[in-house]
């Protein structure tokens, strides 16, 4: 059985990173309420600053360029918060120009995560509010730990909007009308309500250790040799890029991605295994 990997701190000590033997990369956010590196005795609120976003960016790139990684798990340190969003104290101390470039870089980082052709699973170990939910929405699948927190985009109470992709991604995920209601009220709501609107895919019982193991076990089904990781990557590319272009162009993109797969070793393996009634063994090639 694959276990939670040993995690090591990134350069700014605000993100921990590790990879399992079967190619699951774990990106763990880790900071206190001010956005400083978490230390023993403090609550892991996992608020993000520009320094944390730079750590996330580097971790995403590391997973992207690692040929052995096929799945990325994004989670928060501790039991209470996935992430409480951007550090308000940081935002209060910087210039409007810095705030703009901070949001721009965060947008670029989450777009890089979203466009990386590897499956990204957000493991919501606790509250995912504000920018924390914005980070989670850039993942492909969101799974929450039961009774561990809430979700929401309460930025309106600060006189601003969810500017790290929140207005764009929430509207695409739950529809314009529901997204408007959530954001203009700024209300927080349960994982169960989030699941009803398909914002959260599933909710699992258990303590944090069980949650970690369950997420690793769940992610294992998308790793080699069980899953055709190249096909999963192309599915993601078609969905992420194709939704933003007219249908006829989306269909053309889909055909090109399919043509690429038809020439792959994995497609030959999968089709032959089906005909021969065998279990395919994919290589991601």
C-alpha positions as CSV (number, residue, x, y, z in Angstrom):
1,X,0.0,0.0,0.0
2,X,1.3,3.4,-1.0
3,X,1.8,5.8,2.0
4,X,1.8,9.6,2.3
5,X,5.2,10.7,1.1
6,X,7.9,12.4,3.1
7,X,7.5,16.1,2.4
8,X,10.3,18.7,2.2
9,X,9.9,22.5,2.4
10,X,10.2,24.6,-0.7
11,X,12.5,27.6,-0.8
12,X,10.3,30.0,1.3
13,X,9.2,27.3,3.8
14,X,5.5,27.9,2.9
15,X,4.8,24.8,0.8
16,X,5.9,21.3,1.4
17,X,6.5,18.9,-1.5
18,X,7.0,15.2,-1.9
19,X,6.3,12.3,-4.4
20,X,5.2,8.8,-3.7
21,X,6.8,5.7,-5.2
22,X,3.9,5.4,-7.7
23,X,4.2,9.0,-9.0
24,X,1.7,11.0,-6.9
25,X,3.1,14.5,-6.1
26,X,1.8,16.1,-2.9
27,X,1.8,19.9,-2.7
28,X,0.9,21.0,0.9
29,X,0.3,24.6,1.9
30,X,1.7,25.5,5.3
31,X,1.5,28.9,7.0
32,X,0.1,30.6,10.1
33,X,-2.6,33.3,10.1
34,X,-0.2,36.0,9.1
35,X,1.1,34.0,6.1
36,X,4.5,33.3,7.8
37,X,5.9,29.8,7.8
38,X,4.0,27.5,10.2
39,X,5.7,26.7,13.5
40,X,4.8,24.2,16.2
41,X,2.1,25.5,18.5
42,X,0.4,27.7,15.9
43,X,-2.7,26.9,13.9
44,X,-2.2,26.0,10.3
45,X,-4.4,28.6,8.5
46,X,-2.4,28.3,5.3
47,X,-3.0,31.9,4.1
48,X,-1.0,32.8,1.1
49,X,1.4,35.6,0.4
50,X,3.4,36.3,-2.7
51,X,6.1,34.1,-1.2
52,X,3.8,31.2,-0.8
53,X,2.5,31.6,-4.3
54,X,6.0,31.5,-5.6
55,X,6.5,28.2,-3.7
56,X,3.3,26.8,-5.2
57,X,4.5,27.9,-8.7
58,X,7.8,26.1,-8.3
59,X,6.1,23.0,-6.9
60,X,3.7,22.9,-9.9
61,X,6.7,23.2,-12.3
62,X,8.6,20.5,-10.4
63,X,5.6,18.1,-10.8
64,X,5.1,19.1,-14.4
65,X,8.6,18.4,-15.5
66,X,8.9,15.1,-13.5
67,X,8.1,12.3,-16.0
68,X,7.4,10.0,-13.1
69,X,4.6,12.1,-11.7
70,X,1.1,11.5,-13.1
71,X,-1.1,12.9,-10.4
72,X,-0.9,16.0,-8.2
73,X,-2.6,16.3,-4.8
74,X,-3.0,19.8,-3.5
75,X,-3.9,20.1,0.3
76,X,-3.3,22.1,3.4
77,X,-1.2,21.4,6.5
78,X,-3.2,20.5,9.6
79,X,-6.8,19.7,10.3
80,X,-8.6,23.0,10.3
81,X,-7.8,24.8,7.0
82,X,-7.1,23.9,3.4
83,X,-6.5,27.6,3.0
84,X,-8.1,30.8,4.4
85,X,-7.0,32.7,1.3
86,X,-4.7,35.6,0.9
87,X,-3.1,37.1,3.9
88,X,-5.1,40.2,4.8
89,X,-2.3,41.7,6.9
90,X,0.0,41.4,3.9
91,X,-2.6,43.1,1.6
92,X,-2.9,45.9,4.2
93,X,0.8,46.6,4.1
94,X,1.5,46.8,0.4
95,X,0.8,49.3,-2.4
96,X,-2.0,49.0,-4.9
97,X,0.6,48.3,-7.6
98,X,2.0,45.4,-5.6
99,X,-1.6,44.0,-5.0
100,X,-2.2,44.1,-8.7
101,X,1.0,42.1,-9.6
102,X,0.4,39.8,-6.6
103,X,-3.0,38.9,-8.2
104,X,-1.5,38.7,-11.6
105,X,1.2,36.2,-10.5
106,X,-1.4,34.2,-8.5
107,X,-3.6,34.0,-11.6
108,X,-0.6,32.9,-13.7
109,X,0.3,30.2,-11.1
110,X,-3.2,28.8,-11.0
111,X,-3.5,28.8,-14.8
112,X,-0.2,26.9,-14.9
113,X,-1.7,24.3,-12.5
114,X,-4.9,24.1,-14.5
115,X,-3.1,23.7,-17.8
116,X,-0.6,21.1,-16.6
117,X,-1.7,17.9,-18.4
118,X,-1.7,15.8,-15.2
119,X,-4.7,15.2,-13.0
120,X,-4.9,17.6,-10.0
121,X,-6.9,16.6,-7.0
122,X,-7.7,19.2,-4.3
123,X,-7.9,17.4,-0.9
124,X,-9.9,19.8,1.2
125,X,-8.7,18.9,4.7
126,X,-10.5,21.9,6.3
127,X,-12.0,25.3,5.4
128,X,-11.4,26.5,1.8
129,X,-12.5,30.1,1.8
130,X,-11.6,33.2,-0.3
131,X,-8.4,32.6,-2.2
132,X,-8.3,29.1,-0.7
133,X,-11.4,28.1,-2.7
134,X,-9.9,29.9,-5.7
135,X,-6.9,27.6,-5.5
136,X,-9.1,24.5,-5.1
137,X,-11.2,25.5,-8.1
138,X,-8.1,25.3,-10.3
139,X,-7.9,21.6,-9.5
140,X,-9.7,18.9,-11.6
141,X,-11.3,17.0,-8.7
142,X,-12.2,18.3,-5.2
143,X,-12.7,16.0,-2.3
144,X,-13.5,17.2,1.2
145,X,-13.1,15.8,4.7
146,X,-16.5,15.5,6.4
147,X,-17.3,18.1,9.0
148,X,-13.9,19.8,8.7
149,X,-14.9,23.2,7.3
150,X,-16.8,25.3,4.9
151,X,-16.3,27.0,1.5
152,X,-17.1,30.4,0.2
153,X,-15.9,33.6,-1.5
154,X,-16.4,36.4,1.1
155,X,-14.2,39.0,-0.6
156,X,-17.2,41.4,-1.0
157,X,-17.1,42.1,2.8
158,X,-13.6,43.6,2.2
159,X,-14.9,45.8,-0.6
160,X,-13.1,43.7,-3.3
161,X,-13.9,40.7,-5.5
162,X,-12.4,37.2,-5.8
163,X,-9.6,38.3,-8.0
164,X,-7.5,35.1,-8.3
165,X,-9.8,33.5,-10.8
166,X,-12.8,33.3,-8.4
167,X,-15.4,35.1,-10.4
168,X,-14.4,33.3,-13.6
169,X,-14.0,29.7,-12.3
170,X,-17.0,29.7,-9.9
171,X,-19.3,30.9,-12.7
172,X,-18.1,28.2,-15.0
173,X,-18.4,25.5,-12.3
174,X,-21.8,26.3,-10.8
175,X,-23.4,28.6,-13.3
176,X,-23.8,32.4,-13.5
177,X,-26.9,32.8,-11.3
178,X,-25.6,30.6,-8.4
179,X,-22.1,32.2,-8.6
180,X,-23.6,35.7,-8.4
181,X,-25.6,34.8,-5.3
182,X,-22.6,33.2,-3.6
183,X,-20.3,36.1,-4.2
184,X,-22.6,39.1,-3.6
185,X,-23.7,37.7,-0.3
186,X,-20.2,36.5,0.6
187,X,-21.8,33.7,2.6
188,X,-19.9,30.5,3.6
189,X,-21.6,27.2,3.2
190,X,-21.1,23.5,3.9
191,X,-19.2,20.9,1.9
192,X,-22.6,19.2,1.5
193,X,-24.1,22.2,-0.2
194,X,-21.0,22.5,-2.3
195,X,-21.4,18.9,-3.4
196,X,-25.0,19.6,-4.4
197,X,-23.8,22.2,-6.9
198,X,-20.9,20.0,-8.0
199,X,-18.3,22.4,-6.6
200,X,-17.1,19.5,-4.4
201,X,-17.1,16.0,-6.0
202,X,-17.2,13.9,-2.8
203,X,-17.0,14.1,1.0
204,X,-15.2,11.4,3.1
205,X,-15.5,10.5,6.7
206,X,-12.4,10.1,9.0
207,X,-9.6,11.8,10.8
208,X,-6.8,13.6,9.0
209,X,-4.5,10.5,8.8
210,X,-7.3,8.4,7.3
211,X,-8.1,11.2,4.9
212,X,-4.5,11.4,3.8
213,X,-4.4,7.6,3.2
214,X,-7.7,7.6,1.4
215,X,-6.6,10.4,-0.9
216,X,-3.4,8.5,-1.7
217,X,-5.4,5.3,-2.4
218,X,-7.9,7.1,-4.5
219,X,-5.2,8.9,-6.5
220,X,-3.5,5.6,-7.2
221,X,-6.1,4.5,-9.7
222,X,-4.9,7.3,-12.0
223,X,-1.2,6.2,-11.9
224,X,0.8,4.0,-14.1
225,X,0.5,1.2,-15.1
226,X,-3.2,1.1,-14.2
227,X,-4.3,4.3,-15.9
228,X,-3.5,5.7,-19.3
229,X,-1.9,8.9,-18.0
230,X,-1.3,10.3,-21.5
231,X,-5.0,9.9,-22.3
232,X,-5.9,11.6,-19.0
233,X,-3.6,14.5,-19.9
234,X,-5.2,14.9,-23.3
235,X,-8.7,14.7,-21.9
236,X,-7.7,17.5,-19.5
237,X,-6.2,19.6,-22.3
238,X,-9.4,19.2,-24.4
239,X,-11.7,20.2,-21.6
240,X,-9.6,23.1,-20.2
241,X,-8.8,24.6,-23.6
242,X,-11.8,23.6,-25.6
243,X,-14.4,25.1,-23.3
244,X,-13.1,28.6,-24.1
245,X,-13.4,28.3,-27.9
246,X,-16.3,27.8,-30.4
247,X,-17.6,24.2,-30.6
248,X,-16.3,23.6,-34.1
249,X,-12.8,24.5,-33.0
250,X,-13.2,22.4,-29.8
251,X,-14.1,19.4,-32.0
252,X,-11.0,20.1,-34.2
253,X,-8.8,20.2,-31.1
254,X,-10.4,17.0,-29.8
255,X,-9.6,15.3,-33.1
256,X,-6.0,16.4,-33.0
257,X,-5.6,15.1,-29.4
258,X,-7.2,11.9,-30.4
259,X,-4.9,11.5,-33.3
260,X,-2.0,12.0,-31.0
261,X,-3.3,9.2,-28.7
262,X,-4.0,6.8,-31.6
263,X,-0.3,6.9,-32.4
264,X,0.7,6.2,-28.8
265,X,1.9,2.9,-27.3
266,X,-0.8,3.2,-24.6
267,X,-3.6,3.2,-27.2
268,X,-2.1,0.1,-28.9
269,X,-1.8,-1.6,-25.5
270,X,-5.4,-0.6,-24.4
271,X,-7.0,-1.7,-27.6
272,X,-5.1,-5.0,-27.8
273,X,-5.8,-5.8,-24.2
274,X,-9.5,-5.3,-24.7
275,X,-9.6,-7.6,-27.7
276,X,-7.5,-10.2,-25.9
277,X,-9.5,-9.8,-22.7
278,X,-6.4,-8.9,-20.7
279,X,-5.7,-6.1,-18.2
280,X,-3.8,-3.3,-19.9
281,X,-0.4,-2.2,-18.5
282,X,0.1,1.4,-19.6
283,X,3.5,3.2,-19.8
284,X,2.3,6.8,-20.4
285,X,3.8,6.7,-23.9
